């Protein structure tokens, strides 16, 4: 995607959080009559059109998403009408498809997330389009991970008893592995494909993630590897994250540290790394130090 259309999604996370808070403040400042009008205006098609309207301020578009999390699946369905994969139009929609999907992932409501997977998983014989990787990897996987879920377990819960969706999910992971390695795909979308791989087993995707963890790897791809390994509930993911602290910097380093606080085994490994001088305790927040009992 071009910088003029969308900033890098991984680097946009913090700005997105600020924008969402601003949207909430804007909503609180609206006159009561405007609130009442918006309560009545809950038609997903009309709301989707407003979200996709590039003439509207970003905060206003975000406010619609923030105010209607229960409609995320319906908003996505309406926003996908007429989408043209492989064209600039797809990438004009992707930033807001992502925002809606993240909101749904963080809401983490089973029926809604299952509907989003039904909408976004490629059907038999179809490719994995960029927008689908964004919605699945950035939204369902990334959003549920943001609220503390292990994505593989959460996706298994969502798909349980739905044989067709399970088949489509398993095939989508094969397509995601190929997308992550495809230099013709934009890096932010390859990042989302790597997030999808984090919702699998080590034997299935561990090596695919490791090759983007090394020093000198482009920032967004490295972030996908860090986040994917942090999401992978496997003891094999711990040592690579610890060893990568020697070269990770900035947000990627922060994500690795956060990922090493997600289980007792990971905390023990992080504590050992601090004791060995691989990481300074001062790099951790007070809350993180408390988790490690430092």
C-alpha positions in Angstrom: 0.0 0.0 0.0 1.2 3.5 -0.6 2.1 5.8 2.2 -0.3 8.3 0.9 -3.2 5.9 1.5 -2.3 4.2 4.7 0.6 4.4 7.2 2.1 1.1 8.2 -0.4 -0.8 10.2 2.2 -2.1 12.8 3.5 1.4 13.3 0.0 2.8 13.4 -1.0 0.8 16.5 -0.2 3.6 19.0 -1.6 6.3 16.8 -4.8 4.2 16.4 -5.2 3.9 20.2 -4.9 7.7 20.5 -7.4 8.2 17.7 -9.8 5.8 19.4 -9.6 7.8 22.7 -10.1 11.0 20.7 -13.2 9.5 19.1 -14.7 8.6 22.4 -14.1 12.2 23.6 -15.8 13.5 20.5 -18.8 11.3 21.1 -19.0 12.4 24.7 -19.0 16.1 23.6 -21.9 15.6 21.2 -25.2 17.2 22.1 -27.8 14.9 23.5 -30.0 15.3 20.4 -27.1 14.2 18.2 -26.6 11.1 20.5 -30.2 10.3 20.1 -30.0 10.6 16.3 -27.0 8.4 16.2 -28.8 5.8 18.3 -31.6 5.6 15.8 -29.1 5.5 12.9 -27.8 2.0 13.4 -28.3 0.8 9.8 -25.0 -1.1 9.0 -25.2 -0.2 5.3 -25.5 3.6 6.0 -22.8 3.4 8.7 -20.5 1.5 6.4 -20.9 4.2 3.7 -20.0 6.8 6.3 -16.9 4.9 7.4 -15.7 4.5 3.8 -16.4 8.2 3.0 -12.9 9.6 2.5 -14.3 13.1 2.8 -15.2 12.6 6.4 -12.6 13.4 9.2 -10.7 10.3 10.4 -11.9 10.9 14.0 -15.6 10.9 12.8 -15.1 7.6 10.9 -13.4 6.0 13.9 -16.1 7.2 16.2 -18.7 5.2 14.2 -16.6 2.1 14.7 -16.1 2.8 18.4 -19.8 3.5 19.0 -21.0 0.3 17.3 -18.8 -2.6 18.2 -21.8 -4.9 18.2 -22.3 -4.3 14.5 -18.7 -5.1 13.5 -19.6 -8.2 11.4 -22.5 -6.4 9.7 -20.3 -3.3 9.0 -17.6 -5.5 7.5 -20.1 -7.2 5.2 -21.4 -3.9 4.0 -17.9 -2.5 3.6 -17.0 -5.5 1.4 -19.7 -4.9 -1.1 -18.1 -4.1 -4.4 -14.5 -4.5 -3.2 -12.0 -5.1 -6.0 -9.1 -7.2 -4.8 -5.7 -6.3 -6.4 -6.7 -2.7 -7.1 -6.0 0.7 -5.4 -9.7 0.6 -4.3 -9.0 -2.5 -2.1 -6.2 -0.6 -0.3 -8.4 2.5 0.2 -10.8 0.3 2.1 -8.2 -1.8 4.0 -7.4 0.7 6.8 -11.0 0.8 7.9 -11.7 -2.9 7.3 -8.7 -3.4 9.7 -10.1 -1.0 12.3 -13.5 -2.7 12.3 -11.9 -6.2 12.5 -9.6 -5.2 15.4 -12.6 -3.8 17.3 -14.4 -7.1 16.8 -11.3 -9.1 17.8 -10.9 -7.1 21.0 -14.7 -7.4 21.8 -14.0 -11.2 21.4 -17.7 -12.2 21.1 -18.0 -15.8 19.7 -20.9 -15.5 17.3 -19.6 -12.2 15.8 -16.1 -13.5 15.3 -17.4 -16.7 13.7 -19.4 -14.6 11.2 -16.3 -12.5 10.4 -14.4 -15.7 9.7 -17.2 -16.9 7.5 -17.0 -13.6 5.6 -13.2 -13.5 5.2 -11.8 -17.1 5.0 -11.1 -17.9 1.3 -13.4 -20.4 -0.2 -12.3 -23.5 -2.0 -10.0 -22.7 -4.9 -10.0 -19.0 -4.2 -6.8 -17.1 -3.3 -6.1 -15.3 -0.1 -6.8 -11.7 -0.9 -4.9 -8.9 0.9 -8.0 -7.7 2.6 -8.7 -11.2 3.9 -5.2 -11.5 5.5 -5.8 -8.0 7.1 -9.2 -9.0 8.6 -8.1 -12.4 9.8 -4.5 -11.8 10.8 -4.7 -8.2 11.9 -8.3 -8.3 13.2 -9.4 -11.7 14.5 -5.9 -13.0 15.5 -4.4 -9.6 16.5 -7.5 -8.3 18.2 -8.1 -11.4 20.4 -4.4 -11.5 21.2 -4.6 -7.9 22.4 -7.1 -8.9 25.0 -5.0 -11.8 26.3 -6.3 -14.8 24.3 -4.1 -17.4 22.7 -5.2 -17.1 19.1 -4.8 -20.8 18.1 -7.0 -21.8 21.0 -9.5 -19.0 20.3 -9.8 -19.9 16.6 -10.3 -23.5 17.5 -13.2 -22.5 19.8 -14.7 -20.4 17.1 -14.5 -23.2 14.5 -15.5 -26.1 16.7 -18.3 -28.1 15.0 -18.1 -26.2 11.7 -16.3 -28.6 9.3 -16.4 -26.3 6.3 -14.9 -23.4 8.2 -12.2 -25.6 9.6 -11.3 -26.7 6.1 -11.2 -23.1 4.9 -9.1 -22.1 7.9 -6.5 -24.8 7.4 -6.2 -23.9 3.7 -5.9 -20.2 4.5 -2.9 -21.0 6.6 -1.1 -22.5 3.7 -2.0 -19.5 1.6 -0.8 -17.2 4.4 2.6 -18.9 4.5 3.0 -18.2 0.8 1.8 -14.6 1.1 4.3 -13.9 3.9 7.1 -15.0 1.6 5.9 -13.1 -1.4 7.9 -9.9 -2.0 5.2 -8.6 -4.4 2.8 -8.2 -1.5 3.0 -5.1 0.6 4.9 -5.5 3.9 2.0 -4.5 6.2 -0.1 -7.2 4.6 2.7 -9.8 4.8 2.8 -8.8 8.5 -0.9 -9.8 8.8 -0.1 -13.1 7.1 2.6 -13.7 9.6 0.1 -13.0 12.4 -2.1 -15.7 10.9 0.8 -18.2 11.2 1.1 -17.4 14.9 -2.3 -19.0 15.4 -0.9 -22.4 14.5 1.4 -25.1 16.0 5.2 -24.8 16.1 5.7 -27.7 13.8 3.5 -26.1 11.2 4.8 -22.5 11.1 7.7 -22.1 13.6 10.3 -22.1 10.9 8.3 -19.7 8.8 8.3 -17.2 11.6 11.9 -17.6 12.7 13.3 -16.6 9.3 11.8 -13.1 9.8 13.0 -12.7 13.4 16.7 -12.1 12.6 18.7 -9.0 12.7 18.4 -6.8 9.6 14.9 -8.0 8.6 12.6 -5.2 7.6 10.8 -3.7 10.5 7.2 -4.8 9.7 8.1 -8.4 8.8 10.2 -8.7 11.9 7.2 -7.4 13.9 5.1 -10.1 12.3 7.6 -12.7 13.4 7.8 -11.3 17.0 4.0 -11.1 17.3 3.5 -14.5 15.7 5.9 -16.2 18.1 4.5 -14.3 21.0 1.1 -15.7 20.1 2.3 -19.3 19.6 1.7 -21.2 22.7 4.7 -23.5 22.4 7.8 -23.9 24.6 9.8 -23.8 21.3 8.9 -20.1 20.8 10.5 -19.0 24.1 14.2 -19.2 23.4 14.1 -17.5 20.0 12.3 -14.5 21.6 14.8 -14.3 24.4 17.8 -14.6 22.0 16.3 -12.0 19.7 16.4 -9.4 22.5 20.1 -9.0 21.5 19.1 -7.2 18.3 15.5 -6.2 18.6 14.8 -2.5 19.0 11.9 -0.1 19.6 8.4 -1.5 19.3 9.6 -4.9 18.3 11.6 -5.2 21.4 8.7 -4.1 23.5 6.5 -6.7 21.9 9.0 -9.4 22.5 9.1 -8.5 26.2 5.4 -8.4 26.4 5.2 -11.8 24.7 7.7 -13.2 27.3 5.3 -12.3 30.1 2.4 -14.4 28.9 3.1 -17.6 30.8 5.1 -18.8 33.9 7.6 -20.5 31.7 8.2 -17.4 29.6 8.5 -15.2 32.7 11.1 -17.6 34.1 13.1 -17.3 30.8 12.8 -13.5 30.9 13.9 -13.4 34.5 17.0 -15.5 33.6 17.7 -13.2 30.7 17.7 -10.2 33.0 20.0 -12.0 35.5 22.4 -12.8 32.6 22.6 -9.2 31.5 20.7 -9.7 28.2 18.1 -7.2 29.3 18.0 -4.4 31.8 15.2 -4.6 34.4 14.8 -0.8 33.8 13.5 -1.6 30.3 10.4 -3.1 31.9 7.4 -1.0 33.1 6.6 -1.1 36.8 3.7 -3.4 36.1 6.0 -5.8 34.1 8.5 -5.8 36.9 5.8 -6.7 39.3 4.8 -9.6 37.2 8.3 -10.9 37.4 8.5 -10.0 41.1 11.7 -8.0 40.5 
